[in-house]
C-alpha cells in the first residue's frame, strides 16, 4: 500500500508541507530585510558592553561632559558681558549730557560707532567730560590738545563742555582729521 495513505498520515504530511512553506516565507523575508537597517538608532549588546550608535557609555559620558563644559563657559561669558554692559550703562546714564552730546554729534556728522568707541577709549571708559591728562595737557571727553582744539570751529566754547567736545570730534572726522587720536 505504497500509494494509499491513512488519514493520520495525510494530516501529518499536510502539516509538514505547511511548516516547510512557512519556513520558506520567513527565510525570504529575512533575506529581503538583511540589506537594510530597520531603525536608524542601533543598540548592540555583547561582551558585557552596551553600545548605542556604535559608541559605548564612556564616549557618551565624555561627549556630555564636553557639551556641559561649553554650556557653563557660555553662561559665564554671558554673565560677565551683562555685568560689563550694566557698568557701561551706569556710567553713561549717570551723565546723560554725555550720551546726548555724542548722539548729537552722530546725527550732525555721522561716524557714530567711531565716536562712541573713541570717547570710551580716550576717557578710559568713564566718559568724564572733565577728564584732563597732565602729561600732555589733553582735555575733555575726546582729549583734545590745546592746539588741536584751537583749530576746530568750536574753539570759542569750553573744551570741558561735552557738547562742544563731541561736536568738534565729529567735525574732525567729517573733515578727514580722524587720525589725530591715538585711540583707534
Contact map, one row per residue, 1 for C-alpha under 8 A:
1111100000000000000000000000000000000000000000000000000000000000000000000000000000000000000000000000000000000000000000000000000000000000000000000000000000000000000000000000000000000000
1111100000000000000000000000000000000000000000000000000000000000000000000000000000000000000000000000000000000000000000000000000000000000000000000000000000000000000000000000000000000000
1111100000000000000000000000000000000000000000000000000000000000000000000000000000000000000000000000000000000000000000000000000000000000000000000000000000000000000000000000000000000000
1111110000000000000000000000000000000000000000000000000000000000000000000000000000000000000000000000000000000000000000000000000000000000000000000000000000000000000000000000000000000000
1111111011000000000000000000000000000000000000000000000000000000000000000000000000000000000000000000000000000000000000000000000000000000000000000000000000000000000000000000000000000000
0001111111000000000000000000000000000000000000000000000000000000000000000000000000000000000000000000000000000000000000000000000000000000000000000000000000000000000000000000000000000000
0000111111100000000000000000000000000000000000000000000000000000000000000000000000000000000000000000000000000000000000000000000000000000000000000000000000000000000000000000000000000000
0000011111110000000000000000000000000000000000000000000000000000000000000000000000000000000000000000000000000000000000000000000000000000000000000000000000000000000000000000000000000000
0000111111111000000000000000000000000000000000000000000000000000000000000000000000000000000000000000000000000000000000000000000000000000000000000000000000000000000000000000000000000000
0000111111111100000000000000000000000000000000000000000000000000000000000000000000000000000000000000000000000000000000000000000000000000000000000000000000000000000000000000000000000000
0000001111111110000000000000000000000000000000000000000000000000000000000000000000000000000000000000000000000000000000000000000000000000000000000000000000000000000000000000000000000000
0000000111111111000000000000000000000000000000000000000000000000000000000000000000000000000000000000000000000000000000000000000000000000000000000000000000000000000000000000000000000000
0000000011111111100000000000000000000000000000000000000000000000000000000000000000000000000000000000000000000000000000000000000000000000000000000000000000000000000000000000000000000000
0000000001111111110000000000000000000000000000000000000000000000000000000000000000000000000000000000000000000000000000000000000000000000000000000000000000000000000000000000000000000000
0000000000111111111000000000000000000000000000000000000000000000000000000000000000000000000000000000000000000000000000000000000000000000000000000000000000000000000000000000000000000000
0000000000011111111100000000000000000000000000000000000000000000000000000000000000000000000000000000000000000000000000000000000000000000000000000000000000000000000000000000000000000000
0000000000001111111110000000000000000000000000000000000000000000000000000000000000000000000000000000000000000000000000000000000000000000000000000000000000000000000000000000000000000000
0000000000000111111111000000000000000000000000000000000000000000000000000000000000000000000000000000000000000000000000000000000000000000000000000000000000000000000000000000000000000000
0000000000000011111111100000000000000000000000000000000000000000000000000000000000000000000000000000000000000000000000000000000000000000000000000000000000000000000000000000000000000000
0000000000000001111111110000000000000000000000000000000000000000000000000000000000000000000000000000000000000000000000000000000000000000000000000000000000000000000000000000000000000000
0000000000000000111111111000000000000000000000000000000000000000000000000000000000000000000000000000000000000000000000000000000000000000000000000000000000000000000000000000000000000000
0000000000000000011111111100000000000000000000000000000000000000000000000000000000000000000000000000000000000000000000000000000000000000000000000000000000000000000000000000000000000000
0000000000000000001111111110000000000000000000000000000000000000000000000000000000000000000000000000000000000000000000000000000000000000000000000000000000000000000000000000000000000000
0000000000000000000111111111000000000000000000000000000000000000000000000000000000000000000000000000000000000000000000000000000000000000000000000000000000000000000000000000000000000000
0000000000000000000011111111100000000000000000000000000000000000000000000000000000000000000000000000000000000000000000000000000000000000000000000000000000000000000000000000000000000000
0000000000000000000001111111110000000000000000000000000000000000000000000000000000000000000000000000000000000000000000000000000000000000000000000000000000000000000000000000000000000000
0000000000000000000000111111111000000000000000000000000000000000000000000000000000000000000000000000000000000000000000000000000000000000000000000000000000000000000000000000000000000000
0000000000000000000000011111111100000000000000000000000000000000000000000000000000000000000000000000000000000000000000000000000000000000000000000000000000000000000000000000000000000000
0000000000000000000000001111111110000000000000000000000000000000000000000000000000000000000000000000000000000000000000000000000000000000000000000000000000000000000000000000000000000000
0000000000000000000000000111111111000000000000000000000000000000000000000000000000000000000000000000000000000000000000000000000000000000000000000000000000000000000000000000000000000000
0000000000000000000000000011111111100000000000000000000000000000000000000000000000000000000000000000000000000000000000000000000000000000000000000000000000000000000000000000000000000000
0000000000000000000000000001111111100000000000000000000000000000000000000000000000000000000000000000000000000000000000000000000000000000000000000000000000000000000000000000000000000000
0000000000000000000000000000111111111100000000000000000000000000000000000000000000000000000000000000000000000000000000000000000000000000000000000000000000000000000000000000000000000000
0000000000000000000000000000011111111000000000000000000000000000000000000000000000000000000000000000000000000000000000000000000000000000000000000000000000000000000000000000000000000000
0000000000000000000000000000001111111000000000000000000000000000000000000000000000000000000000000000000000000000000000000000000000000000000000000000000000000000000000000000000000000000
0000000000000000000000000000000011111100000000000000000000000000000000000000000000000000000000000000000000000000000000000000000000000000000000000000000000000000000000000000000000000000
0000000000000000000000000000000011111111000000000000000000000000000000000000000000000000000000000000000000000000000000000000000000000000000000000000000000000000000000000000000000000000
0000000000000000000000000000000010011111000000000000000000000000000000000000000000000000000000000000000000000000000000000000000000000000000000000000000000000000000000000000000000000000
0000000000000000000000000000000000001111110000000000000000000000000000000000000000000000000000000000000000000000000000000000000000000000000000000000000000000000000000000000000000000000
0000000000000000000000000000000000001111110000000000000000000000000000000000000000000000000000000000000000000000000000000000000000000000000000000000000000000000000000000000000000000000
0000000000000000000000000000000000000011111000000001100000000000000000000000000000000000000000000000000000000000000000000000000000000000000000000000000000000000000000000000000000000000
0000000000000000000000000000000000000011111100000001110000000000000000000000000000000000000000000000000000000000000000000000000000000000000000000000000000000000000000000000000000000000
0000000000000000000000000000000000000000111110000111110000000000000000000000000000000000000000000000000000000000000000000000000000000000000000000000000000000000000000000000000000000000
0000000000000000000000000000000000000000011111000111010000000000000000000000000000000000000000000000000000000000000000000000000000000000000000000000000000000000000000000000000000000000
0000000000000000000000000000000000000000001111111110000000000000000000000000000000000000000000000000000000000000000000000000000000000000000000000000000000000000000000000000000000000000
0000000000000000000000000000000000000000000111111100000000000000000000000000000000000000000000000000000000000000000000000000000000000000000000000000000000000000000000000000000000000000
0000000000000000000000000000000000000000000011111000000000000000000000000000000000000000000000000000000000000000000000000000000000000000000000000000000000000000000000000000000000000000
0000000000000000000000000000000000000000000011111100000000000000000000000000000000000000000000000000000000000000000000000000000000000000000000000000000000000000000000000000000000000000
0000000000000000000000000000000000000000000011111110000100000000000000000000000000000000000000000000000000000000000000000000000000000000000000000000000000000000000000000000000000000000
0000000000000000000000000000000000000000001111011111000110000000000000000000000000000000000000000000000000000000000000000000000000000000000000000000000000000000000000000000000000000000
0000000000000000000000000000000000000000001110001111111110000000000000000000000000000000000000000000000000000000000000000000000000000000000000000000000000000000000000000000000000000000
0000000000000000000000000000000000000000111100000111111100000000000000000000000000000000000000000000000000000000000000000000000000000000000000000000000000000000000000000000000000000000
0000000000000000000000000000000000000000111000000011111000000000000000000000000000000000000000000000000000000000000000000000000000000000000000000000000000000000000000000000000000000000
0000000000000000000000000000000000000000011100000011111100000000000000000000000000000000000000000000000000000000000000000000000000000000000000000000000000000000000000000000000000000000
0000000000000000000000000000000000000000000000000011111110110000000000000000000000000000000000000000000000000000000000000000000000000000000000000000000000000000000000000000000000000000
0000000000000000000000000000000000000000000000001111011111110000000000000000000000000000000000000000000000000000000000000000000000000000000000000000000000000000000000000000000000000000
0000000000000000000000000000000000000000000000000110001111111000000000000000000000000000000000000000000000000000000000000000000000000000000000000000000000000000000000000000000000000000
0000000000000000000000000000000000000000000000000000000111111100000000000000000000000000000000000000000000000000000000000000000000000000000000000000000000000000000000000000000000000000
0000000000000000000000000000000000000000000000000000001111111110000000000000000000000000000000000000000000000000000000000000000000000000000000000000000000000000000000000000000000000000
0000000000000000000000000000000000000000000000000000001111111111000000000000000000000000000000000000000000000000000000000000000000000000000000000000000000000000000000000000000000000000
0000000000000000000000000000000000000000000000000000000011111111100000000000000000000000000000000000000000000000000000000000000000000000000000000000000000000000000000000000000000000000
0000000000000000000000000000000000000000000000000000000001111111110000000000000000000000000000000000000000000000000000000000000000000000000000000000000000000000000000000000000000000000
0000000000000000000000000000000000000000000000000000000000111111111000000000000000000000000000000000000000000000000000000000000000000000000000000000000000000000000000000000000000000000
0000000000000000000000000000000000000000000000000000000000011111111100000000000000000000000000000000000000000000000000000000000000000000000000000000000000000000000000000000000000000000
0000000000000000000000000000000000000000000000000000000000001111111110000000000000000000000000000000000000000000000000000000000000000000000000000000000000000000000000000000000000000000
0000000000000000000000000000000000000000000000000000000000000111111111000000000000000000000000000000000000000000000000000000000000000000000000000000000000000000000000000000000000000000
0000000000000000000000000000000000000000000000000000000000000011111111100000000000000000000000000000000000000000000000000000000000000000000000000000000000000000000000000000000000000000
0000000000000000000000000000000000000000000000000000000000000001111111110000000000000000000000000000000000000000000000000000000000000000000000000000000000000000000000000000000000000000
0000000000000000000000000000000000000000000000000000000000000000111111111000000000000000000000000000000000000000000000000000000000000000000000000000000000000000000000000000000000000000
0000000000000000000000000000000000000000000000000000000000000000011111111100000000000000000000000000000000000000000000000000000000000000000000000000000000000000000000000000000000000000
0000000000000000000000000000000000000000000000000000000000000000001111111110000000000000000000000000000000000000000000000000000000000000000000000000000000000000000000000000000000000000
0000000000000000000000000000000000000000000000000000000000000000000111111111000000000000000000000000000000000000000000000000000000000000000000000000000000000000000000000000000000000000
0000000000000000000000000000000000000000000000000000000000000000000011111111100000000000000000000000000000000000000000000000000000000000000000000000000000000000000000000000000000000000
0000000000000000000000000000000000000000000000000000000000000000000001111111110000000000000000000000000000000000000000000000000000000000000000000000000000000000000000000000000000000000
0000000000000000000000000000000000000000000000000000000000000000000000111111111000000000000000000000000000000000000000000000000000000000000000000000000000000000000000000000000000000000
0000000000000000000000000000000000000000000000000000000000000000000000011111111100000000000000000000000000000000000000000000000000000000000000000000000000000000000000000000000000000000
0000000000000000000000000000000000000000000000000000000000000000000000001111111110000000000000000000000000000000000000000000000000000000000000000000000000000000000000000000000000000000
0000000000000000000000000000000000000000000000000000000000000000000000000111111111000000000000000000000000000000000000000000000000000000000000000000000000000000000000000000000000000000
0000000000000000000000000000000000000000000000000000000000000000000000000011111111100000000000000000000000000000000000000000000000000000000000000000000000000000000000000000000000000000
0000000000000000000000000000000000000000000000000000000000000000000000000001111111110000000000000000000000000000000000000000000000000000000000000000000000000000000000000000000000000000
0000000000000000000000000000000000000000000000000000000000000000000000000000111111111000000000000000000000000000000000000000000000000000000000000000000000000000000000000000000000000000
0000000000000000000000000000000000000000000000000000000000000000000000000000011111111100000000000000000000000000000000000000000000000000000000000000000000000000000000000000000000000000
0000000000000000000000000000000000000000000000000000000000000000000000000000001111111110000000000000000000000000000000000000000000000000000000000000000000000000000000000000000000000000
0000000000000000000000000000000000000000000000000000000000000000000000000000000111111111000000000000000000000000000000000000000000000000000000000000000000000000000000000000000000000000
0000000000000000000000000000000000000000000000000000000000000000000000000000000011111111100000000000000000000000000000000000000000000000000000000000000000000000000000000000000000000000
0000000000000000000000000000000000000000000000000000000000000000000000000000000001111111110000000000000000000000000000000000000000000000000000000000000000000000000000000000000000000000
0000000000000000000000000000000000000000000000000000000000000000000000000000000000111111111000000000000000000000000000000000000000000000000000000000000000000000000000000000000000000000
0000000000000000000000000000000000000000000000000000000000000000000000000000000000011111111100000000000000000000000000000000100000000000000000000000000000000000000000000000000000000000
0000000000000000000000000000000000000000000000000000000000000000000000000000000000001111111110000000000000000000000000000000000000000000000000000000000000000000000000000000000000000000
0000000000000000000000000000000000000000000000000000000000000000000000000000000000000111111111000000000000000000000000000000000000000000000000000000000000000000000000000000000000000000
0000000000000000000000000000000000000000000000000000000000000000000000000000000000000011111111100000000000000000000000000000011000000000000000000000000000000000000000000000000000000000
0000000000000000000000000000000000000000000000000000000000000000000000000000000000000001111111110110000000000000000000000000001000000000000000000000000000000000000000000000000000000000
0000000000000000000000000000000000000000000000000000000000000000000000000000000000000000111111110010000000000000000000000000000000000000000000000000000000000000000000000000000000000000
0000000000000000000000000000000000000000000000000000000000000000000000000000000000000000011111110000000000000000000000000000000000000000000000000000000000000000000000000000000000000000
0000000000000000000000000000000000000000000000000000000000000000000000000000000000000000001111111110000000000000000000000000000000000000000000000000000000000000000000000000000000000000
0000000000000000000000000000000000000000000000000000000000000000000000000000000000000000000111111111000000000000000000000000000000000000000000000000000000000000000000000000000000000000
0000000000000000000000000000000000000000000000000000000000000000000000000000000000000000000000111111100000000000000000000000000000000000000000000000000000000000011000000000000000000000
0000000000000000000000000000000000000000000000000000000000000000000000000000000000000000000100111111110000000000000000000000001010000000000000000000000000000000011000000000000000000000
0000000000000000000000000000000000000000000000000000000000000000000000000000000000000000000110111111111000000000000000000000000000000000000000000000000000000000000000000000000000000000
0000000000000000000000000000000000000000000000000000000000000000000000000000000000000000000000011111111100000000000000000000000000000000000000000000000000000000001000000000000000000000
0000000000000000000000000000000000000000000000000000000000000000000000000000000000000000000000001111111110000000000000000000000000000000000000000000000000000000011101100000000000000000
0000000000000000000000000000000000000000000000000000000000000000000000000000000000000000000000000111111111000001001100000000000000000000000000000000000000000000011001100000000000000000
0000000000000000000000000000000000000000000000000000000000000000000000000000000000000000000000000011111111100001000000000000000000000000000000000000000000000000000000000000000000000000
0000000000000000000000000000000000000000000000000000000000000000000000000000000000000000000000000001111111110000000000000000000000000000000000000000000000000000001001100000000000000000
0000000000000000000000000000000000000000000000000000000000000000000000000000000000000000000000000000111111111101000000000000000000000000000000000000000000000000001001101100000000000000
0000000000000000000000000000000000000000000000000000000000000000000000000000000000000000000000000000011111111111001000000000000000000000000000000000000000000000000000000100000000000000
0000000000000000000000000000000000000000000000000000000000000000000000000000000000000000000000000000001111111101000000000000000000000000000000000000000000000000000000000000000000000000
0000000000000000000000000000000000000000000000000000000000000000000000000000000000000000000000000000000111111100000000000000000000000000000000000000000000000000000000100100000000000000
0000000000000000000000000000000000000000000000000000000000000000000000000000000000000000000000000000000011111110000000000000000000000000000000000000000000000000000000100110110000000000
0000000000000000000000000000000000000000000000000000000000000000000000000000000000000000000000000000000011111111000000000000000000000000000000000000000000000000000000000100010000000000
0000000000000000000000000000000000000000000000000000000000000000000000000000000000000000000000000000000001001111111000000000000000000000000000000000000000000000000000000100100000000000
0000000000000000000000000000000000000000000000000000000000000000000000000000000000000000000000000000011011100111111100000000000000000000000000000000000000000000000000000000000000000000
0000000000000000000000000000000000000000000000000000000000000000000000000000000000000000000000000000000000000011111110000000000000000000000000000000000000000000000000000000000000000000
0000000000000000000000000000000000000000000000000000000000000000000000000000000000000000000000000000000000000011111111000000000000000000000000000000000000000000000000000000000000000000
0000000000000000000000000000000000000000000000000000000000000000000000000000000000000000000000000000010001000011111111100000000000000000000000000000000000000000000001001100000000000000
0000000000000000000000000000000000000000000000000000000000000000000000000000000000000000000000000000010000000001111111110000000000000000000000000000000000000000000000000000000000000000
0000000000000000000000000000000000000000000000000000000000000000000000000000000000000000000000000000000000000000111111111000000000000000000000000000000000000000000000000000000000000001
0000000000000000000000000000000000000000000000000000000000000000000000000000000000000000000000000000000000000000011111111100000000000000000001000000000000000000000000000000000000000011
0000000000000000000000000000000000000000000000000000000000000000000000000000000000000000000000000000000000000000001111111110101000000000000011000000000000000000000000000000000000000000
0000000000000000000000000000000000000000000000000000000000000000000000000000000000000000000000000000000000000000000111111111111000000000000000000000000000000000000000000000000000000000
0000000000000000000000000000000000000000000000000000000000000000000000000000000000000000000000000000000000000000000011111111100000000000000000000000000000000000000000000000000000000010
0000000000000000000000000000000000000000000000000000000000000000000000000000000000000000000000000000000000000000000001111111100000000000000011100000000000000000000000000000000000000010
0000000000000000000000000000000000000000000000000000000000000000000000000000000000000000000000000000000000000000000000111111111100100000000011100000000000000000000000000000000000000000
0000000000000000000000000000000000000000000000000000000000000000000000000000000000000000000000000000000000000000000000011111111000000000000000000000000000000000000000000000000000000000
0000000000000000000000000000000000000000000000000000000000000000000000000000000000000001000000000000000000000000000000111111111000000000000000000000000000000000000000000000000000000000
0000000000000000000000000000000000000000000000000000000000000000000000000000000000000000001000000000000000000000000000010011111100000000000000000000000000000000000000000000000000000000
0000000000000000000000000000000000000000000000000000000000000000000000000000000000000000001100000100000000000000000000110011111110000000000010000000000000000000000000000000000000000000
0000000000000000000000000000000000000000000000000000000000000000000000000000000000000000000000000000000000000000000000000010011111100000000110000000000000000000000000000000000000000000
0000000000000000000000000000000000000000000000000000000000000000000000000000000000000000000000000100000000000000000000000000001111100000000110000000000000000001110000000000000000000000
0000000000000000000000000000000000000000000000000000000000000000000000000000000000000000000000000000000000000000000000000000000111110000001110000000000000000001000000000000000000000000
0000000000000000000000000000000000000000000000000000000000000000000000000000000000000000000000000000000000000000000000000010000111111000001110100000000000000001000000000000000000000000
0000000000000000000000000000000000000000000000000000000000000000000000000000000000000000000000000000000000000000000000000000000001111100111100100000000000000000000000000000000000000000
0000000000000000000000000000000000000000000000000000000000000000000000000000000000000000000000000000000000000000000000000000000000111111111000100000000000000000000000000000000000000000
0000000000000000000000000000000000000000000000000000000000000000000000000000000000000000000000000000000000000000000000000000000000011111110000000000000000000000000000000000000000000000
0000000000000000000000000000000000000000000000000000000000000000000000000000000000000000000000000000000000000000000000000000000000001111100000000000000000000000000000000000000000000000
0000000000000000000000000000000000000000000000000000000000000000000000000000000000000000000000000000000000000000000000000000000000001111110000001000000000000000000000000000000000000000
0000000000000000000000000000000000000000000000000000000000000000000000000000000000000000000000000000000000000000000000000000000000011111111000001100000000000000000000000000000000000000
0000000000000000000000000000000000000000000000000000000000000000000000000000000000000000000000000000000000000000000000000000000000011101111100111100000000000000000000000000000000000000
0000000000000000000000000000000000000000000000000000000000000000000000000000000000000000000000000000000000000000000000000000000001111000111111111100000000000011000000000000000000000000
0000000000000000000000000000000000000000000000000000000000000000000000000000000000000000000000000000000000000000000000000000000111110000011111110000000000000011110010000000000000000000
0000000000000000000000000000000000000000000000000000000000000000000000000000000000000000000000000000000000000000000000100110001111100000001111100000000000000001010011000000000000000000
0000000000000000000000000000000000000000000000000000000000000000000000000000000000000000000000000000000000000000000001100110000000000000001111110000000000000000000011001000000000000000
0000000000000000000000000000000000000000000000000000000000000000000000000000000000000000000000000000000000000000000000000110000000111000011111111000000000000000000000000000000000000000
0000000000000000000000000000000000000000000000000000000000000000000000000000000000000000000000000000000000000000000000000000000000000000011101111101100000000010000000000000000000000000
0000000000000000000000000000000000000000000000000000000000000000000000000000000000000000000000000000000000000000000000000000000000000001111000111111100000000000000000000000000000000000
0000000000000000000000000000000000000000000000000000000000000000000000000000000000000000000000000000000000000000000000000000000000000000111000011111110000000000000000000000000000000000
0000000000000000000000000000000000000000000000000000000000000000000000000000000000000000000000000000000000000000000000000000000000000000000000001111111000000000000000000000000000000000
0000000000000000000000000000000000000000000000000000000000000000000000000000000000000000000000000000000000000000000000000000000000000000000000011111111100000000000000000000000000000000
0000000000000000000000000000000000000000000000000000000000000000000000000000000000000000000000000000000000000000000000000000000000000000000000011111111101100010000000010000000000000000
0000000000000000000000000000000000000000000000000000000000000000000000000000000000000000000000000000000000000000000000000000000000000000000000000111111111100000000000000000000000000000
0000000000000000000000000000000000000000000000000000000000000000000000000000000000000000000000000000000000000000000000000000000000000000000000000011111110100000000000000000000000000000
0000000000000000000000000000000000000000000000000000000000000000000000000000000000000000000000000000000000000000000000000000000000000000000000000001111111100000000000010011000000000000
0000000000000000000000000000000000000000000000000000000000000000000000000000000000000000000000000000000000000000000000000000000000000000000000000000011111110000000000010000000000000000
0000000000000000000000000000000000000000000000000000000000000000000000000000000000000000000000000000000000000000000000000000000000000000000000000000110111111000000110110000000000000000
0000000000000000000000000000000000000000000000000000000000000000000000000000000000000000000000000000000000000000000000000000000000000000000000000000111111111110000000000000000000000000
0000000000000000000000000000000000000000000000000000000000000000000000000000000000000000000000000000000000000000000000000000000000000000000000000000000011111100000000000000000000000000
0000000000000000000000000000000000000000000000000000000000000000000000000000000000000000000000000000000000000000000000000000000000000000000000000000000001111110100100000000000000000000
0000000000000000000000000000000000000000000000000000000000000000000000000000000000000000000000000000000000000000000000000000000000000000000000000000000000111111100100000000000000000000
0000000000000000000000000000000000000000000000000000000000000000000000000000000000000000000000000000000000000000000000000000000000000000001100010000100000101111110110000000000000000000
0000000000000000000000000000000000000000000000000000000000000000000000000000000000000000000000000000000000000000000000000000000011100000001110000000000000000111110110000000000000000000
0000000000000000000000000000000000000000000000000000000000000000000000000000000000000000000000000000000000000000000000000000000010000000000100000000000000001111111110000000000000000000
0000000000000000000000000000000000000000000000000000000000000000000000000000000000000000000000001100110000000000000000000000000010000000000110000000000000000011111111000000000000000000
0000000000000000000000000000000000000000000000000000000000000000000000000000000000000000000000001101110110000000000000000000000000000000000000000000000000000000111111100000000000000000
0000000000000000000000000000000000000000000000000000000000000000000000000000000000000000000000000000100000000000000000000000000000000000000000000000000001001111111111110000000000000000
0000000000000000000000000000000000000000000000000000000000000000000000000000000000000000000000000000000000000000000000000000000000000000000111000000000001000011111111111000000000000000
0000000000000000000000000000000000000000000000000000000000000000000000000000000000000000000000000000110110000000001000000000000000000000000011000000000000000000011111111100000000000000
0000000000000000000000000000000000000000000000000000000000000000000000000000000000000000000000000000110110011000000000000000000000000000000000000000000001000000001111111110000000000000
0000000000000000000000000000000000000000000000000000000000000000000000000000000000000000000000000000000000000000000000000000000000000000000000000000100111000000000111111111000000000000
0000000000000000000000000000000000000000000000000000000000000000000000000000000000000000000000000000000010000000001000000000000000000000000001000000000000000000000011111111100001000000
0000000000000000000000000000000000000000000000000000000000000000000000000000000000000000000000000000000011011110001000000000000000000000000000000000000000000000000001111111110000000000
0000000000000000000000000000000000000000000000000000000000000000000000000000000000000000000000000000000000001000000000000000000000000000000000000000000100000000000000111111111000000000
0000000000000000000000000000000000000000000000000000000000000000000000000000000000000000000000000000000000000000000000000000000000000000000000000000000100000000000000011111111111000000
0000000000000000000000000000000000000000000000000000000000000000000000000000000000000000000000000000000000001010000000000000000000000000000000000000000000000000000000001111111111000000
0000000000000000000000000000000000000000000000000000000000000000000000000000000000000000000000000000000000001100000000000000000000000000000000000000000000000000000000000111111111000000
0000000000000000000000000000000000000000000000000000000000000000000000000000000000000000000000000000000000000000000000000000000000000000000000000000000000000000000000000011111111000000
0000000000000000000000000000000000000000000000000000000000000000000000000000000000000000000000000000000000000000000000000000000000000000000000000000000000000000000000000001111111100000
0000000000000000000000000000000000000000000000000000000000000000000000000000000000000000000000000000000000000000000000000000000000000000000000000000000000000000000000000001111111110000
0000000000000000000000000000000000000000000000000000000000000000000000000000000000000000000000000000000000000000000000000000000000000000000000000000000000000000000000001001111111111000
0000000000000000000000000000000000000000000000000000000000000000000000000000000000000000000000000000000000000000000000000000000000000000000000000000000000000000000000000000000111111101
0000000000000000000000000000000000000000000000000000000000000000000000000000000000000000000000000000000000000000000000000000000000000000000000000000000000000000000000000000000011111100
0000000000000000000000000000000000000000000000000000000000000000000000000000000000000000000000000000000000000000000000000000000000000000000000000000000000000000000000000000000001111111
0000000000000000000000000000000000000000000000000000000000000000000000000000000000000000000000000000000000000000000000000000000000000000000000000000000000000000000000000000000000111111
0000000000000000000000000000000000000000000000000000000000000000000000000000000000000000000000000000000000000000000001001100000000000000000000000000000000000000000000000000000000001111
0000000000000000000000000000000000000000000000000000000000000000000000000000000000000000000000000000000000000000000011000000000000000000000000000000000000000000000000000000000000101111
